[in-house]
């Protein structure tokens, strides 16, 4: 019975139950011995009969119906780790219940009872077959005793260190042989923090038990094991049998509610304990945590003298994902191993099931396999992880961004205000792969012994393998590296990258070449105080190009901002801004640029226009926006600067020299073609509109007056809504090649 004395509540209950047995033994010894026998002789007799050291100062009969033992004491010993005292143990009922118990009642009342628990309990030892058999025989004797027996303790004191609780205990043996015990434990001046009701009977030498226990661990102080999590409520209902030979069967249901809130944990179990083998078999173990966790399985607990060993095998849905779990744990060393296999992982559903705030992205995975190992001793839980996952991605980035990967690392955890917290992260690596090639290699770890911040370094050797969101169709070449610090949910670092080519695949491709970037990053942290830089050799789109681009750059919370873009092209210069978002954003790309002094002759040459030439200078304004709802939308306006220019259509020269024109009698056709061959304009106004259905261009040219006062030969040239693709296909050589 030594192991029964290691747990505070079991020790209190066991000590009081022993008082009942001592009372019966004392009554028999006193009544059948000599009336003047001293308390010292009673102590010796009780110690021999009960098998534990018992001292009684004195014993006497008071009146015709009471036997009283004074100052009864059970000191610590091999079977008790605490100290039990009672100022008086009264046996009410007279001699008849002892001599002729059938149909008669005996009441045992303990007055001023105190139980002091050892502050440093010995290691837990499993109940032996001998101790369980002794307990079974003792209970059987009580059940088979033909009288009516009752026990009462009120206002008892339960102590451990400087913690003091009071307890009340009542017990009875009914005329039918049924037994019942009720125990309540309360902090001083408060309602009960723990209650236990126990009922039993006997059939064919077996003791049947039915128990109902409820408690509030937060109010039990040191009487609640420090290694268990903080709980608001616990409850246990179970039925079982105590068989001959040290065999116990118990089945029931337990329920626990966390102090931090959230759904309760419910456990249903069926178990059998065989003391000869010191083995507890859990033939049924069902774990339910709200609607999100329903695991079913079995287990095995080896209660060896060298330490308890636990083996659990469970399977079922967790947050909607099928999960299998194999767990092994050794209590002596705190070492554990676990093997986890899960399918259909949904991070947001999983976080909600655990009562945590949602993750920043909706991460899913088709399958996760993980091997965990570590220890859970001394408040410094250590865990090592070797996990692989398939088809990992974030819904915000689209289906094309999914990858496989592997995570390896180790961490030390420690108890915190809201559960386990990171104590230290050892060297940890995350490798993402796609199509057999490495997409991303990330390393992280704590700096020194402090848990935060984590030093993080991520490298992408081939940006062409990097998956990109479907909302922003882009093809990349080159390499990039990120270095920084992660402090819980806040990240700050620097991105360095070299990209020989970036291609945005819209209605017509936009190509950027020779990109070089050094950009400070922030995610969940204050925006970087110092801006970085981004430069590119050329940006080409729709047959036109911008050269020597440069801008300051910042990246904060998933958005890249180039606020002061500068560039040159076609004898002029331009400026503007670009914003690009990574992840969930209704507008992943927004651009505004404007230029001045653009030489149209250089434009037509670069554009590859072969059937006409154009001179003059213009300024322009252009806005581009790509949204998930409407796709690419762009509008632009160009206007001539002072002085105008001219438009020459070389193809008209052939018409002028043709026989048909030369032979035309009126000469009107020849004059018209001559006027159009070189059209001098005073003003040029052009607009462009691009939508998912395509782009269109409108152009208006106003003729320049001759000598400043005479009307021009051709007053104006206008055309509207000409398809941009047609112009590009007809007149240009592609700058994007």
Secondary structure as UniProt FT lines:
FT   HELIX           2..5
FT   HELIX           8..32
FT   TURN            35..36
FT   HELIX           39..50
FT   STRAND          58..61
FT   TURN            64..65
FT   STRAND          66..74
FT   TURN            78..79
FT   STRAND          83..92
FT   TURN            94..95
FT   HELIX           96..99
FT   TURN            102..103
FT   STRAND          105..117
FT   HELIX           129..144
FT   STRAND          148..160
FT   TURN            161..162
FT   STRAND          163..173
FT   TURN            175..176
FT   STRAND          179..187
FT   TURN            188..189
FT   STRAND          192..203
FT   TURN            204..205
FT   STRAND          206..215
FT   HELIX           217..219
FT   HELIX           221..223
FT   TURN            226..227
FT   STRAND          231..243
FT   TURN            244..246
FT   STRAND          247..258
FT   TURN            259..260
FT   STRAND          265..274
FT   HELIX           275..277
FT   STRAND          279..289
FT   TURN            290..292
FT   STRAND          293..304
FT   TURN            305..306
FT   STRAND          307..318
FT   TURN            319..320
FT   STRAND          321..330
FT   TURN            331..334
FT   STRAND          335..346
FT   HELIX           347..353
FT   TURN            354..355
FT   STRAND          363..375
FT   TURN            378..379
FT   STRAND          380..394
FT   HELIX           395..397
FT   HELIX           399..401
FT   STRAND          403..416
FT   TURN            417..418
FT   STRAND          419..425
FT   STRAND          428..434
FT   TURN            435..436
FT   STRAND          437..446
FT   TURN            448..449
FT   STRAND          454..460
FT   HELIX           463..465
FT   TURN            470..471
FT   STRAND          474..476
FT   STRAND          479..487
FT   TURN            488..489
FT   STRAND          490..504
FT   STRAND          510..523
FT   STRAND          532..541
FT   TURN            542..543
FT   STRAND          544..556
FT   TURN            557..558
FT   STRAND          559..569
FT   TURN            570..571
FT   STRAND          572..581
FT   STRAND          589..599
FT   HELIX           600..607
FT   STRAND          612..614
FT   STRAND          617..627
FT   TURN            628..630
FT   STRAND          631..640
FT   TURN            642..643
FT   STRAND          645..649
FT   HELIX           651..656
FT   HELIX           659..662
FT   HELIX           668..677
FT   STRAND          678..691
FT   TURN            692..693
FT   STRAND          694..703
FT   TURN            707..709
FT   STRAND          716..723
FT   HELIX           724..731
FT   TURN            735..736
//
